[in-house]
Amino acid sequence: MSLSSYADSNDGVFKRKESSFRRFISRQPGAEFPPEKGRYHLYISYACPWASRCYAFMKLKGLEDVIGLTVVKPVFERTKEGDDHYGWVFPKTENEVPGAQPDPLYGARSIRELYEMANPNYTGRYSVPVLWDKEKKTIVNNESSEIIKMFNDEFNNYAKHPHVNLYPPHLKSNMEQVNSWTYNSINNGVYRCGFATKQKPYEEAFAELFAALDQCEDILSKQRYIAGSELTESDIRLFETLVRFDQVYYVHFKCNKRLIHQYSNLFNYTKDVYQTDSIADTVNMFHIKQHYYRSHPSINPHGVVPVGPNIDFSTKHDRYRFKSG
């Protein structure tokens, strides 16, 4: 995400722009980008739910020693002297912002520099995640839904947990159905609320969001995970919005009908996913809150960051009452 991705039209509706780099790492013979240990590098922000789900897949598959990782600073800054673009930048030192690192490959000052290195004529948005090929010195892909599929499928020869499959074939149709409505109404729905510039589209997005959350609450009253009895990609997608909801979206994006911790099943489900393996390592609430409250001056012009609420996702949950697959 960057400021250029918030493309409000004249009707006040938030419309997300498409990702631009859509190439694939593949085990197929002769592939332009074959899976190799140490060749690829992932750039993310802890604040961005789309980038964070890529990191979650890295952790679940055990790819930390296969693919490099660098985290940008949480708050947007000017990306180039002489123009007014603000976006993702790297710290100058390891100690500047806890949890963020300087670019280890080229000493780039911003994500924008990487895009311009990959394509000097690039004019799109400078978003994360960025999956980078160190050999060809270019961006392979910046679409999270495709990056996570590559992480799930293409690196099993190197993964610590090759048996983990977040796209189980027997749940494919369930996942596709769930993803179709959770993306628009929940994942993107909170943004449709937050960046709407007129009352009607805001209220429409608000109604869709909470109808979808109610639907999730009902589904999760009958099964442990959103697409069935196993943890899948659909859960990671949904989790990334839920874990940010009470501390950011409820206030900052005016999604203030109900808090997630007021939903019995949704809150316990969020804790369940958070406590799965090393998912907790991918959630940095300091980065999340700093980004949203300090990077959107049109919504929060003074950049004041709320102190609370402090949600503890490590407390006991009740999801073991359901049989897992």
NORFEN-V836619 format. One record per residue. N is the residue number from 1. RES is the residue in three letters. SS is DSSP state (A for helix, B for strand, O for the rest). D_LAST is the distance of its C-alpha to the last C-alpha in Angstrom with 1 decimal. Layout:
n=N res=RES ss=SS d_last=D_LAST
n=N res=RES ss=SS d_last=D_LAST
This chain:
n=1 res=MET ss=O d_last=34.9
n=2 res=SER ss=O d_last=38.7
n=3 res=LEU ss=A d_last=41.3
n=4 res=SER ss=A d_last=42.0
n=5 res=SER ss=A d_last=38.5
n=6 res=TYR ss=O d_last=39.4
n=7 res=ALA ss=B d_last=41.3
n=8 res=ASP ss=B d_last=42.5
n=9 res=SER ss=O d_last=44.5
n=10 res=ASN ss=O d_last=47.5
n=11 res=ASP ss=O d_last=45.5
n=12 res=GLY ss=O d_last=43.8
n=13 res=VAL ss=O d_last=40.3
n=14 res=PHE ss=B d_last=38.1
n=15 res=LYS ss=B d_last=37.2
n=16 res=ARG ss=O d_last=35.2
n=17 res=LYS ss=O d_last=36.6
n=18 res=GLU ss=O d_last=34.8
n=19 res=SER ss=O d_last=34.0
n=20 res=SER ss=O d_last=36.6
n=21 res=PHE ss=O d_last=35.4
n=22 res=ARG ss=B d_last=32.9
n=23 res=ARG ss=O d_last=33.0
n=24 res=PHE ss=O d_last=30.1
n=25 res=ILE ss=B d_last=29.3
n=26 res=SER ss=O d_last=28.5
n=27 res=ARG ss=O d_last=28.2
n=28 res=GLN ss=O d_last=30.4
n=29 res=PRO ss=O d_last=33.8
n=30 res=GLY ss=O d_last=36.5
n=31 res=ALA ss=O d_last=34.3
n=32 res=GLU ss=O d_last=36.3
n=33 res=PHE ss=B d_last=33.7
n=34 res=PRO ss=O d_last=32.0
n=35 res=PRO ss=O d_last=29.3
n=36 res=GLU ss=O d_last=31.4
n=37 res=LYS ss=O d_last=31.0
n=38 res=GLY ss=O d_last=33.2
n=39 res=ARG ss=O d_last=34.4
n=40 res=TYR ss=B d_last=32.5
n=41 res=HIS ss=B d_last=32.6
n=42 res=LEU ss=B d_last=30.7
n=43 res=TYR ss=B d_last=32.7
n=44 res=ILE ss=B d_last=31.1
n=45 res=SER ss=O d_last=31.9
n=46 res=TYR ss=O d_last=29.7
n=47 res=ALA ss=O d_last=31.1
n=48 res=CYS ss=O d_last=29.8
n=49 res=PRO ss=A d_last=26.3
n=50 res=TRP ss=A d_last=26.2
n=51 res=ALA ss=A d_last=27.3
n=52 res=SER ss=A d_last=25.1
n=53 res=ARG ss=A d_last=21.9
n=54 res=CYS ss=A d_last=23.3
n=55 res=TYR ss=A d_last=23.8
n=56 res=ALA ss=A d_last=20.2
n=57 res=PHE ss=A d_last=19.0
n=58 res=MET ss=A d_last=21.7
n=59 res=LYS ss=A d_last=20.4
n=60 res=LEU ss=A d_last=16.7
n=61 res=LYS ss=A d_last=17.9
n=62 res=GLY ss=O d_last=20.7
n=63 res=LEU ss=O d_last=23.6
n=64 res=GLU ss=O d_last=26.0
n=65 res=ASP ss=O d_last=28.4
n=66 res=VAL ss=O d_last=28.2
n=67 res=ILE ss=O d_last=29.0
n=68 res=GLY ss=B d_last=31.5
n=69 res=LEU ss=B d_last=31.1
n=70 res=THR ss=B d_last=33.8
n=71 res=VAL ss=B d_last=33.7
n=72 res=VAL ss=O d_last=36.5
n=73 res=LYS ss=O d_last=38.4
n=74 res=PRO ss=O d_last=36.9
n=75 res=VAL ss=O d_last=40.1
n=76 res=PHE ss=O d_last=41.6
n=77 res=GLU ss=B d_last=45.0
n=78 res=ARG ss=B d_last=47.7
n=79 res=THR ss=O d_last=46.5
n=80 res=LYS ss=O d_last=50.0
n=81 res=GLU ss=O d_last=53.5
n=82 res=GLY ss=O d_last=55.5
n=83 res=ASP ss=O d_last=52.9
n=84 res=ASP ss=O d_last=50.9
n=85 res=HIS ss=O d_last=47.3
n=86 res=TYR ss=B d_last=45.0
n=87 res=GLY ss=B d_last=41.6
n=88 res=TRP ss=O d_last=39.4
n=89 res=VAL ss=B d_last=41.5
n=90 res=PHE ss=O d_last=41.2
n=91 res=PRO ss=O d_last=42.8
n=92 res=LYS ss=O d_last=45.9
n=93 res=THR ss=O d_last=44.9
n=94 res=GLU ss=O d_last=41.8
n=95 res=ASN ss=O d_last=43.1
n=96 res=GLU ss=O d_last=43.8
n=97 res=VAL ss=O d_last=40.5
n=98 res=PRO ss=O d_last=37.9
n=99 res=GLY ss=O d_last=34.8
n=100 res=ALA ss=O d_last=36.6
n=101 res=GLN ss=O d_last=38.2
n=102 res=PRO ss=O d_last=41.2
n=103 res=ASP ss=O d_last=40.5
n=104 res=PRO ss=O d_last=40.5
n=105 res=LEU ss=O d_last=41.2
n=106 res=TYR ss=O d_last=44.3
n=107 res=GLY ss=O d_last=45.1
n=108 res=ALA ss=O d_last=44.4
n=109 res=ARG ss=O d_last=45.3
n=110 res=SER ss=B d_last=42.8
n=111 res=ILE ss=A d_last=39.9
n=112 res=ARG ss=A d_last=42.7
n=113 res=GLU ss=A d_last=44.5
n=114 res=LEU ss=A d_last=41.5
n=115 res=TYR ss=A d_last=41.4
n=116 res=GLU ss=A d_last=45.2
n=117 res=MET ss=A d_last=45.0
n=118 res=ALA ss=A d_last=42.5
n=119 res=ASN ss=O d_last=44.7
n=120 res=PRO ss=O d_last=48.1
n=121 res=ASN ss=O d_last=48.4
n=122 res=TYR ss=O d_last=45.1
n=123 res=THR ss=O d_last=45.5
n=124 res=GLY ss=O d_last=42.0
n=125 res=ARG ss=O d_last=40.0
n=126 res=TYR ss=O d_last=39.3
n=127 res=SER ss=O d_last=35.7
n=128 res=VAL ss=O d_last=32.8
n=129 res=PRO ss=O d_last=30.6
n=130 res=VAL ss=B d_last=32.8
n=131 res=LEU ss=B d_last=31.5
n=132 res=TRP ss=B d_last=34.7
n=133 res=ASP ss=B d_last=35.9
n=134 res=LYS ss=O d_last=38.4
n=135 res=GLU ss=O d_last=39.9
n=136 res=LYS ss=O d_last=40.9
n=137 res=LYS ss=O d_last=41.3
n=138 res=THR ss=B d_last=39.6
n=139 res=ILE ss=B d_last=36.6
n=140 res=VAL ss=B d_last=33.9
n=141 res=ASN ss=B d_last=31.9
n=142 res=ASN ss=O d_last=31.8
n=143 res=GLU ss=O d_last=29.2
n=144 res=SER ss=A d_last=26.0
n=145 res=SER ss=A d_last=23.8
n=146 res=GLU ss=A d_last=25.1
n=147 res=ILE ss=A d_last=25.2
n=148 res=ILE ss=A d_last=21.5
n=149 res=LYS ss=A d_last=20.8
n=150 res=MET ss=A d_last=23.3
n=151 res=PHE ss=A d_last=21.7
n=152 res=ASN ss=A d_last=18.3
n=153 res=ASP ss=A d_last=19.9
n=154 res=GLU ss=O d_last=23.5
n=155 res=PHE ss=O d_last=23.6
n=156 res=ASN ss=O d_last=21.2
n=157 res=ASN ss=O d_last=24.3
n=158 res=TYR ss=O d_last=25.1
n=159 res=ALA ss=O d_last=21.8
n=160 res=LYS ss=O d_last=20.9
n=161 res=HIS ss=O d_last=17.2
n=162 res=PRO ss=O d_last=17.3
n=163 res=HIS ss=O d_last=13.9
n=164 res=VAL ss=O d_last=12.5
n=165 res=ASN ss=O d_last=12.2
n=166 res=LEU ss=O d_last=12.2
n=167 res=TYR ss=O d_last=13.2
n=168 res=PRO ss=O d_last=10.6
n=169 res=PRO ss=A d_last=13.0
n=170 res=HIS ss=A d_last=11.1
n=171 res=LEU ss=A d_last=10.9
n=172 res=LYS ss=A d_last=14.4
n=173 res=SER ss=A d_last=16.3
n=174 res=ASN ss=A d_last=14.4
n=175 res=MET ss=A d_last=14.9
n=176 res=GLU ss=A d_last=18.5
n=177 res=GLN ss=A d_last=19.2
n=178 res=VAL ss=A d_last=18.0
n=179 res=ASN ss=A d_last=19.7
n=180 res=SER ss=A d_last=22.9
n=181 res=TRP ss=A d_last=23.6
n=182 res=THR ss=A d_last=22.1
n=183 res=TYR ss=A d_last=24.2
n=184 res=ASN ss=A d_last=27.5
n=185 res=SER ss=A d_last=27.3
n=186 res=ILE ss=A d_last=25.6
n=187 res=ASN ss=A d_last=25.5
n=188 res=ASN ss=O d_last=29.0
n=189 res=GLY ss=A d_last=29.8
n=190 res=VAL ss=A d_last=30.8
n=191 res=TYR ss=A d_last=33.1
n=192 res=ARG ss=A d_last=34.5
n=193 res=CYS ss=A d_last=35.4
n=194 res=GLY ss=A d_last=36.8
n=195 res=PHE ss=O d_last=38.8
n=196 res=ALA ss=O d_last=40.2
n=197 res=THR ss=O d_last=43.9
n=198 res=LYS ss=O d_last=44.8
n=199 res=GLN ss=A d_last=43.8
n=200 res=LYS ss=A d_last=42.6
n=201 res=PRO ss=A d_last=39.9
n=202 res=TYR ss=A d_last=38.8
n=203 res=GLU ss=A d_last=38.5
n=204 res=GLU ss=A d_last=36.7
n=205 res=ALA ss=A d_last=34.0
n=206 res=PHE ss=A d_last=33.8
n=207 res=ALA ss=A d_last=33.2
n=208 res=GLU ss=A d_last=30.5
n=209 res=LEU ss=A d_last=28.8
n=210 res=PHE ss=A d_last=28.6
n=211 res=ALA ss=A d_last=27.7
n=212 res=ALA ss=A d_last=24.7
n=213 res=LEU ss=A d_last=23.8
n=214 res=ASP ss=A d_last=24.3
n=215 res=GLN ss=A d_last=21.9
n=216 res=CYS ss=A d_last=19.2
n=217 res=GLU ss=A d_last=20.0
n=218 res=ASP ss=A d_last=19.6
n=219 res=ILE ss=A d_last=16.3
n=220 res=LEU ss=O d_last=14.9
n=221 res=SER ss=O d_last=16.5
n=222 res=LYS ss=O d_last=14.0
n=223 res=GLN ss=O d_last=10.6
n=224 res=ARG ss=O d_last=9.5
n=225 res=TYR ss=B d_last=9.9
n=226 res=ILE ss=O d_last=12.7
n=227 res=ALA ss=O d_last=11.3
n=228 res=GLY ss=B d_last=8.2
n=229 res=SER ss=O d_last=4.9
n=230 res=GLU ss=O d_last=5.1
n=231 res=LEU ss=O d_last=8.5
n=232 res=THR ss=O d_last=10.9
n=233 res=GLU ss=A d_last=14.7
n=234 res=SER ss=A d_last=15.1
n=235 res=ASP ss=A d_last=14.2
n=236 res=ILE ss=A d_last=16.6
n=237 res=ARG ss=A d_last=19.2
n=238 res=LEU ss=A d_last=19.1
n=239 res=PHE ss=A d_last=19.0
n=240 res=GLU ss=A d_last=22.2
n=241 res=THR ss=A d_last=24.1
n=242 res=LEU ss=A d_last=22.9
n=243 res=VAL ss=A d_last=23.8
n=244 res=ARG ss=A d_last=27.3
n=245 res=PHE ss=A d_last=27.9
n=246 res=ASP ss=A d_last=29.6
n=247 res=GLN ss=A d_last=31.7
n=248 res=VAL ss=A d_last=32.7
n=249 res=TYR ss=A d_last=32.0
n=250 res=TYR ss=A d_last=33.0
n=251 res=VAL ss=A d_last=36.5
n=252 res=HIS ss=A d_last=37.1
n=253 res=PHE ss=O d_last=35.8
n=254 res=LYS ss=O d_last=36.9
n=255 res=CYS ss=O d_last=33.5
n=256 res=ASN ss=O d_last=34.7
n=257 res=LYS ss=O d_last=33.7
n=258 res=ARG ss=O d_last=30.9
n=259 res=LEU ss=O d_last=29.3
n=260 res=ILE ss=A d_last=25.6
n=261 res=HIS ss=A d_last=25.9
n=262 res=GLN ss=A d_last=27.4
n=263 res=TYR ss=O d_last=24.2
n=264 res=SER ss=A d_last=22.2
n=265 res=ASN ss=A d_last=18.7
n=266 res=LEU ss=A d_last=19.5
n=267 res=PHE ss=A d_last=21.0
n=268 res=ASN ss=A d_last=18.3
n=269 res=TYR ss=A d_last=15.8
n=270 res=THR ss=A d_last=18.3
n=271 res=LYS ss=A d_last=18.6
n=272 res=ASP ss=A d_last=14.9
n=273 res=VAL ss=A d_last=14.9
n=274 res=TYR ss=A d_last=18.3
n=275 res=GLN ss=O d_last=17.4
n=276 res=THR ss=O d_last=14.6
n=277 res=ASP ss=O d_last=16.3
n=278 res=SER ss=O d_last=19.6
n=279 res=ILE ss=A d_last=19.2
n=280 res=ALA ss=A d_last=22.0
n=281 res=ASP ss=A d_last=24.3
n=282 res=THR ss=A d_last=24.2
n=283 res=VAL ss=O d_last=25.5
n=284 res=ASN ss=O d_last=29.3
n=285 res=MET ss=A d_last=30.6
n=286 res=PHE ss=A d_last=34.1
n=287 res=HIS ss=A d_last=33.9
n=288 res=ILE ss=A d_last=32.1
n=289 res=LYS ss=A d_last=34.8
n=290 res=GLN ss=A d_last=37.7
n=291 res=HIS ss=A d_last=36.8
n=292 res=TYR ss=A d_last=36.4
n=293 res=TYR ss=A d_last=39.3
n=294 res=ARG ss=A d_last=41.7
n=295 res=SER ss=A d_last=41.1
n=296 res=HIS ss=O d_last=41.7
n=297 res=PRO ss=O d_last=45.3
n=298 res=SER ss=O d_last=45.5
n=299 res=ILE ss=O d_last=43.0
n=300 res=ASN ss=O d_last=44.0
n=301 res=PRO ss=O d_last=47.4
n=302 res=HIS ss=O d_last=48.1
n=303 res=GLY ss=O d_last=44.8
n=304 res=VAL ss=O d_last=44.4
n=305 res=VAL ss=O d_last=40.9
n=306 res=PRO ss=O d_last=39.7
n=307 res=VAL ss=O d_last=39.3
n=308 res=GLY ss=O d_last=36.4
n=309 res=PRO ss=O d_last=34.0
n=310 res=ASN ss=O d_last=32.3
n=311 res=ILE ss=O d_last=28.6
n=312 res=ASP ss=O d_last=26.8
n=313 res=PHE ss=O d_last=23.1
n=314 res=SER ss=O d_last=22.7
n=315 res=THR ss=O d_last=23.2
n=316 res=LYS ss=O d_last=20.8
n=317 res=HIS ss=O d_last=18.2
n=318 res=ASP ss=O d_last=16.6
n=319 res=ARG ss=A d_last=13.0
n=320 res=TYR ss=A d_last=11.7
n=321 res=ARG ss=A d_last=12.8
n=322 res=PHE ss=O d_last=9.6
n=323 res=LYS ss=O d_last=6.7
n=324 res=SER ss=O d_last=3.8
n=325 res=GLY ss=O d_last=0.0
